[in-house]
């Protein structure tokens, strides 16, 4: 009998940013955060976990390449914690249950987006790892409980255990047991929430978020004010905006929080920069787009947000996506026929809406934005069929060629 | 008899940044600030003021081009205030004094640096305006008193009334009478304080500082924390560092405050960016230079600071200037023979100090940094001789050709 399970897990992009840990080994954050889960039809990590008494050690392959599981490292912690849950919740209660917690595991994981796209894969990756082990171990499927473990792999991974709009409650306990993800609203609540990812070319490798955020905690005089006096109200206000499907408020808070995250990064010593001139130009274009929209209707129509890198994610309602892509390709031209819209939108060579001041940005050279990904809000981890397994009969990763 | 006077006034570059007004018409700041006055041998505004009963209105020419003096505008306010001082302090006390306060004035002003250099000329310009009128009107020369008037022309102009290290005390009174400049230390206290200005090419016109700072006051959640809890201690600490000639502390505070100013600009809605990718690269190079210095001696050797634009000003001790210019031209090459050092330094084609990690920045194309200005700390406004007058016999600006 083969004990194995394959799951996929989504990427999430925060609207209220996580930046700073109060406990670096348990990965407990200095503030709560909130994200939108993106559709696995477009971006996902897929993971197969297999337990077998013949395996001599825990092993893991990422995109076909073996990663060393360091003792006491993040992957090791997640695997150990999942084995512990298997024992406590299944084996200790049912003497007939196979003792999978005593077997070593082989894990193969695959991201369907290139690492070079600059999209954080650790969130979807650790969410897929934890959910595949949960399926392998037939654990009661409470995503908040699993999020406690995914969090110890990569903080933001805890938010990828749910679809829709997801809050990571910072918690106050030193054990971290109250620092988990909860769903604010499922994807079905606001299915017209779409996202456009602008993949920005960047020569320079930025500061890793793990070391960057701790430098901010140690040196930024502004961070504590953000944590104590800004984020709590934003969490409350954006949660209400989501429940009310109030895009204008959702967008304003999302943009302000992206900018404030980059502001505290800049208030760090030495300062940390993730956005570059192309990122700044995308902000200028979206701000002008919103200025025109506010003039007409009083409400903004798009929200940019930037994580620890130069890529923009633009949230908008489905009805505005075509107009926004046209605008983006006007300033950031794409090679002919390079962009195929998965929703069937026909995009021309770019134009701006009426009343738009084109002087807010120059037309950049082809390749400045090196790719566009149009996606939408999506669901949480999915259990996949046996035919999707990433491991071959020997328990080694299948060739993906 | 011709009543006229010519003075020159210096540029100043803040170490603790002024950003935000509590009173926009009196130009009262939300926080105190502190600057270094740069040498007028290199950068200066020169102004001739003449009072004559034949003049029919106050007129002003900047670099040969007439500027309209708007009623209630900043130039008008400064001229009116200076006439009031003339009347109160001179004419009301001495019945024989000519009634210059009743005459119109012609004013010609000239900046010896190109506006295109992107250096703020309003500080030196208003300081020269006020000091030339003070000389014309034979006012008792108390720079702090004059700074009250220069402040109403352009906030940071008040700091150009002194040489050396200058604090602008924010004050608390609604009249603004306690919001003036004071000298922390004269230029003779620390004559080895040098400055290297890197003039950065920028396609895009940034947000004006006048409108930008008020947008920050209105929308940045972080600004109030900066004002109340960060700046007061920095003012105290940097003043002490100056008195102690403690370059390490001076530099660390200067860099942190530049970064924090740009952080609150970014925390504004819509966000304000003044630094571009070249500015960021200069920061990376100076930070690496300091990292190497700290490793060797425990102390930093250079301090970058950026005002409301992409240009860097690098403060350093005289002994390090050559090394720093060599390093800057390594990453930001200059056209052959374009840089002539006024202090006679012989600069090669660029090199970095031992132990310096060259991967912190790429080598930029020629023109990215379009000019270098090496200068040093300098004195306050200077009264110039009659031969320096900028007005001809008719009271019109002399041709400068």
Contacts between the chains, C-beta under 8 A, distances in Angstrom:
chain1	res1	chain2	res2	distance
A	203	B	362	6.3
A	204	B	362	7.7
A	221	B	225	7.7
A	221	B	226	7.6
A	221	B	229	7.2
A	221	B	230	4.8
A	221	B	256	8.0
A	221	B	260	7.1
A	222	B	222	4.8
A	222	B	225	6.2
A	222	B	226	6.8
A	222	B	230	7.6
A	222	B	260	6.9
A	222	B	263	6.3
A	222	B	264	7.9
A	225	B	221	7.6
A	225	B	222	6.1
A	225	B	225	3.9
A	225	B	229	7.7
A	226	B	221	7.6
A	226	B	222	6.8
A	229	B	221	7.2
A	229	B	225	7.7
A	230	B	221	4.8
A	230	B	222	7.6
A	252	B	269	7.5
A	255	B	269	7.2
A	256	B	267	8.0
A	256	B	269	5.8
A	259	B	266	5.4
A	259	B	267	5.9
A	259	B	268	7.7
A	259	B	269	7.4
A	259	B	271	4.6
A	260	B	221	7.1
A	260	B	222	6.9
A	260	B	266	8.0
A	260	B	267	5.2
A	262	B	266	5.8
A	263	B	222	6.3
A	263	B	263	4.1
A	263	B	264	6.8
A	263	B	266	4.4
A	263	B	267	4.1
A	264	B	222	7.9
A	264	B	263	6.8
A	266	B	259	5.4
A	266	B	260	8.0
A	266	B	262	5.8
A	266	B	263	4.3
A	266	B	266	6.3
A	267	B	256	7.9
A	267	B	259	5.9
A	267	B	260	5.2
A	267	B	263	4.1
A	268	B	259	7.7
A	269	B	252	7.5
A	269	B	255	7.2
A	269	B	256	5.7
A	269	B	259	7.4
A	270	B	283	7.6
A	270	B	287	4.4
A	271	B	259	4.6
A	271	B	283	6.4
A	271	B	287	8.0
A	273	B	280	5.1
A	273	B	283	8.0
A	276	B	277	5.5
A	276	B	280	7.7
A	277	B	276	5.5
A	277	B	277	4.6
A	280	B	273	5.1
A	280	B	276	7.6
A	283	B	270	7.6
A	283	B	271	6.4
A	283	B	273	8.0
A	287	B	270	4.3
A	287	B	271	7.9
A	362	B	203	6.4
A	362	B	204	7.7
